[in-house]
Amino acid sequence: MQNLPSLSLLWPDGARPAQTCTALDPQCVRDLELETTLAAFTDSRLGRSAIRDIFTHLCTDPAVIAYRQDILDDVWRNSDFTAHLEALLPDLHVLDTAHIAVDRRRSSLQDITWRLGELEHLVSCVTGLGTVFAQVGDKVRARGWCALRDRIAQTAQDAVYQQLTRELPDMLRTVRAKVSVTIGVNLDGQLRPVAATLLAVNERKFSASTFLDRLFGKREEDLKGLGPLHVVPELGQGPGSSGNRERGRDVNPLMAPLFRDVAKVLETVCQPIARTLRQYNALHSGFLATLHGDVAFYLAAVRLMERLRSRGLPVCRPDIAPMTERVCTLREAYNLNLALHQMAHTPGTASVVTNDVAMDDDGRIGILTGPNQGGKTTYTQMVGLCQLLAQTGLWVPAAQARLSPVDNIYMHYPVEEHLTRGTGRFGEEAQRLSQIFARGTRHSLVLLNESLASTNPGESLYIAQDIVRILRRLGARAIFATHLHELAADVAALNASTAGESRIVSLVASRTEAGDDGPRRSYKIVPGPPLGRSYARETAAQYGISYDQLTALLQQRGLLE
């Protein structure tokens, strides 16, 4: 049987990560709080590094995304299939490391046991997957699963593999039957161990009672060791010793030579197995080597989807539009990180506010204004997370979604000022904005949150207008969450004065709505003109610092009439 090429459940034939992926910038990983999302996927599960690699490399090929969606769909819809894959994950994990090049530091005995272990897990995976595919039948239809099913069937029918399944149990029993060794130890006049030799290799383990019986039992004839007798030298006789003989025979067991003898004897026992293994040199588990990370990724996704559904939150398979359409439409979407936080701290149904998103020909650049803690940052991050999840091939946290892939996600959130750089906070913001436009294209997603807040309002408005106009000319999709309500008020003029394919629209966060205990924030994001300065008064009233509230407070304290 020839060594079959690897089979991937992430990349269809012909697709290459280097050609269809873009590495996310560390700033984007930070601002999306991607580590929070990854923690939900990799909670004490195998495949953590593989899953992180998938998330931090943005897939841009719609064909690859659809390939993954189909595979995930089969797992999501077939709970028995999912349970069997979970059971096989440890064996796949072993095969994930078994393809590593042979370590020259390993002894021949270690090579034998290592190879036996690899073949054992290979048989376990092939048998297990074969059983699973037979049980699920035509319920599994994704191209990736069908390719794996055919590969498993091809392996199972191979004559060399079938011979292995017959001979492997006996080889494993022979090796694993050697569970202990008997060692003879000579003692000096003060009952201290001074020499040791290997007496026998046993197929039964020692127990405490058996050992004590032999230690204090009837004296037998002297036993002849299977290896040379190793005598421990006295201190003071070796190189570099002080020569102090007053301490007497203070011995050090130095078991390493004895261990080498054990290994040599066991190698002799295993030589017939080594000869048998040579006929399986062409039989490798390489075609299963990448499956562990792939399967772990899909199983983690299903576990998360089930958690969200159980808390009353929607998830959906997004419709992937052509990249040229440059659209992102979401219905009843929510911020996954916020949902995870609530689920971790609040029992029962999660009460996450959902919002709609519409980035299309009617508007691709949203100027988002509203009060502090009104949901602007949560909404902006939500758009980025939904885009990333969709391009990863996963379901998105929304009731309905249609998205075009983006070639990258660029984020500009406030950061701490680095005094050692000498540029000041505004200088750092300007440099990061410049880097976005040095790399962004009409197919990019740009998410700006309180950008330019480090300079005075007049200057920040002037620069913000230029940035929004360039985004329009570039044709990118963007959300600009800002306190510059004048910027949102000027969207008509910005659209009229600047040619481009990305229309600018005004979005408003958290209009107030009636509640049982008075007005409250809706945390809804809706199209509309900015609220102007009114939200400042509302925020002041919310914290009890409006003029009327403070006047009443001072009157209560007797400081005002």
LINMODA-V746828 format. One record per residue. N is the residue number from 1. PHI is phi in whole degrees, 0 to 359 (NA if undefined). OMEGA is omega as a letter, one per 30 degrees, with the letter a starting at -180 (none if undefined). BURIAL is 1 if it has 9 or more other ideal C-beta (glycine too) atoms within 8 Angstrom, else 0. Layout:
# LINMODA-V746828
n: [N N]
phi: [PHI PHI]
omega: [OMEGA OMEGA]
burial: [BURIAL BURIAL]
This chain:
# LINMODA-V746828
n: [1 2 3 4 5 6 7 8 9 10 11 12 13 14 15 16 17 18 19 20 21 22 23 24 25 26 27 28 29 30 31 32 33 34 35 36 37 38 39 40 41 42 43 44 45 46 47 48 49 50 51 52 53 54 55 56 57 58 59 60 61 62 63 64 65 66 67 68 69 70 71 72 73 74 75 76 77 78 79 80 81 82 83 84 85 86 87 88 89 90 91 92 93 94 95 96 97 98 99 100 101 102 103 104 105 106 107 108 109 110 111 112 113 114 115 116 117 118 119 120 121 122 123 124 125 126 127 128 129 130 131 132 133 134 135 136 137 138 139 140 141 142 143 144 145 146 147 148 149 150 151 152 153 154 155 156 157 158 159 160 161 162 163 164 165 166 167 168 169 170 171 172 173 174 175 176 177 178 179 180 181 182 183 184 185 186 187 188 189 190 191 192 193 194 195 196 197 198 199 200 201 202 203 204 205 206 207 208 209 210 211 212 213 214 215 216 217 218 219 220 221 222 223 224 225 226 227 228 229 230 231 232 233 234 235 236 237 238 239 240 241 242 243 244 245 246 247 248 249 250 251 252 253 254 255 256 257 258 259 260 261 262 263 264 265 266 267 268 269 270 271 272 273 274 275 276 277 278 279 280 281 282 283 284 285 286 287 288 289 290 291 292 293 294 295 296 297 298 299 300 301 302 303 304 305 306 307 308 309 310 311 312 313 314 315 316 317 318 319 320 321 322 323 324 325 326 327 328 329 330 331 332 333 334 335 336 337 338 339 340 341 342 343 344 345 346 347 348 349 350 351 352 353 354 355 356 357 358 359 360 361 362 363 364 365 366 367 368 369 370 371 372 373 374 375 376 377 378 379 380 381 382 383 384 385 386 387 388 389 390 391 392 393 394 395 396 397 398 399 400 401 402 403 404 405 406 407 408 409 410 411 412 413 414 415 416 417 418 419 420 421 422 423 424 425 426 427 428 429 430 431 432 433 434 435 436 437 438 439 440 441 442 443 444 445 446 447 448 449 450 451 452 453 454 455 456 457 458 459 460 461 462 463 464 465 466 467 468 469 470 471 472 473 474 475 476 477 478 479 480 481 482 483 484 485 486 487 488 489 490 491 492 493 494 495 496 497 498 499 500 501 502 503 504 505 506 507 508 509 510 511 512 513 514 515 516 517 518 519 520 521 522 523 524 525 526 527 528 529 530 531 532 533 534 535 536 537 538 539 540 541 542 543 544 545 546 547 548 549 550 551 552 553 554 555 556 557 558 559 560 561]
phi: [NA 282 285 285 294 297 241 247 265 251 234 292 307 93 280 230 306 295 269 239 228 232 289 290 292 306 296 294 302 291 289 282 52 295 298 295 296 297 299 288 273 245 293 54 243 286 89 300 294 296 294 297 296 296 289 271 236 287 281 248 265 302 293 292 299 295 301 290 300 297 295 296 300 296 290 295 270 234 295 295 300 299 297 294 295 301 293 274 302 299 295 294 297 297 293 296 257 289 277 298 304 301 279 294 280 284 283 297 295 296 297 297 293 297 292 299 297 298 294 298 289 299 297 298 290 297 295 296 293 300 295 298 296 294 286 279 57 276 291 259 236 300 301 295 294 295 296 293 301 293 293 296 297 297 294 297 272 291 297 295 297 296 295 300 298 280 268 299 303 294 296 294 296 299 288 281 287 277 247 200 230 256 241 263 236 270 244 270 296 256 60 260 292 236 203 211 212 277 259 199 254 245 254 230 279 283 245 299 294 298 296 293 300 288 291 249 277 293 289 258 298 300 265 267 287 275 227 293 276 260 258 280 288 284 297 97 256 276 298 78 280 278 79 284 262 292 283 76 266 275 269 239 303 49 282 305 300 293 297 296 296 302 297 295 296 294 298 297 298 269 302 300 293 300 294 293 294 299 287 251 300 274 260 230 261 303 290 258 298 271 291 302 297 296 294 301 298 291 294 296 296 295 300 292 299 294 298 294 299 293 260 81 257 281 222 213 281 284 277 268 274 302 301 294 286 52 241 210 238 231 240 55 272 214 281 298 296 295 296 297 296 294 295 285 240 229 285 82 291 286 251 271 287 258 219 262 229 222 246 206 297 282 169 248 240 254 267 257 240 154 286 301 57 261 107 296 294 299 294 298 294 302 299 295 294 297 297 295 299 298 283 283 100 256 289 248 283 195 279 203 206 217 221 267 299 252 279 186 245 248 235 223 252 301 230 292 289 262 297 291 279 72 262 78 294 295 298 293 299 296 297 293 296 299 295 297 283 283 238 290 227 293 259 265 246 244 238 248 232 55 293 70 285 273 244 289 304 296 292 296 295 298 290 299 299 296 295 294 297 291 299 294 294 295 91 281 268 204 237 240 277 206 267 280 295 296 296 291 291 261 299 296 293 295 295 287 271 229 283 168 263 251 285 264 228 261 240 237 259 56 293 280 221 288 226 297 251 106 299 213 288 269 57 267 250 225 293 156 292 295 283 71 279 300 292 292 295 296 295 299 294 298 261 76 238 287 301 295 293 291 299 297 296 293 295 297 278 79 266 228 283]
omega: [a l a l a l a l l a l a l l l a a a a a l l l l l l l l a a l a a l l l a l l l a a l l l l a a l a l l l a a l a l a a a a l l l l l a a l l a l l a a a a l l l a l l l a a a l l l l l a l l a a l a a l a a l l l l l l l a l a l l l a l a l l a a a l a a l l a a l a a l a l l a a a a l l l l l l l l l l l a a a a a l a l l a l a a a l l l l a a a l l a a l l a l a l a l a l l l a a a a l l a a l a l l l l l a a l a a l a a a a a a l l l a l a l l a l l a l a l l a a a l l a a a a a a a l a l a l a a a a l l l l l l a a l l l l l a a l l l l l a a a l a a a a l a a l a a a a l a a l l a l l l l l l l l l a l a l l a a l a l a l a l l a a l l a l l a l a l l a a a l l l l a a a a a l l a l a a l l a l l l l a a l l l l a l a l a a l a l l a a l a a l l l l a l l a a l a l a a l a l a l l a l a l l l a l l a a a l l l l l l a a a l a a a l l l l a l a l l l l a l a a l l l a l a a a a l l l l a l a a a a a l a a l l l a a l l l l l l a a l a l l l a l a a l l l l a a l l l l a a a l l a l a a l l l a a l l a l a l a a l a l l l a l l a l l l l a a a a a l l l l l l l a l a l a a a l l l l a l l l l a l l none]
burial: [1 0 0 1 0 0 1 1 1 1 1 1 0 0 1 0 0 0 0 1 1 0 0 1 1 0 1 1 1 1 1 1 1 1 0 1 1 1 0 1 1 1 0 0 1 0 1 0 0 1 1 1 1 1 1 1 1 1 1 1 1 1 0 1 1 1 1 1 1 1 1 1 1 1 1 1 0 1 0 0 1 1 0 1 1 0 0 1 1 0 1 1 1 1 1 1 0 1 1 0 0 0 0 0 0 1 0 0 1 0 1 1 1 1 1 1 1 1 1 1 1 1 1 1 1 1 1 1 1 1 1 1 1 0 0 1 0 0 1 1 0 1 0 1 1 1 1 1 1 0 1 1 1 1 1 1 0 1 0 1 1 1 1 1 0 0 1 1 0 0 1 1 0 1 1 0 0 1 0 1 1 1 1 1 0 1 0 0 0 0 0 0 1 1 1 1 1 1 1 0 1 1 0 0 0 0 0 0 0 0 1 0 0 0 0 0 0 0 0 0 0 0 0 0 1 1 1 0 0 1 0 1 0 0 1 1 0 0 0 0 1 0 0 0 0 0 0 0 1 0 1 0 0 0 0 0 0 1 0 0 1 1 1 1 1 1 1 0 1 1 0 0 1 1 0 1 1 0 0 1 0 0 1 0 1 1 1 1 1 1 1 1 1 1 1 1 1 1 1 1 1 1 0 1 1 0 1 1 1 0 1 0 1 1 1 1 0 1 0 1 1 0 1 0 0 1 1 1 1 1 1 1 1 1 1 1 1 1 1 1 1 1 1 0 0 0 0 0 0 1 0 1 1 1 1 1 1 0 1 1 0 0 1 1 1 1 1 1 1 1 1 0 0 1 1 1 1 1 1 1 1 1 1 1 1 1 1 1 1 1 1 1 1 1 1 1 1 1 0 1 1 1 1 1 1 1 1 1 1 1 1 1 1 0 0 0 0 0 0 0 0 0 0 0 0 1 1 1 1 0 1 1 1 0 0 1 1 0 1 1 0 1 1 1 1 1 1 1 1 1 1 1 1 0 0 0 0 0 1 1 1 0 1 1 1 0 1 1 1 1 1 1 1 1 1 1 1 1 1 1 1 1 0 1 1 0 1 1 1 1 1 0 0 1 1 0 0 1 0 1 0 1 1 1 1 1 1 1 1 1 0 0 0 0 0 0 0 0 0 1 1 1 1 1 1 0 0 0 0 1 1 0 0 0 1 0 1 1 1 1 1 0 0 0 0 1 0 0 1 1 1 0 1 1 1 0 0 0 0 0 0]
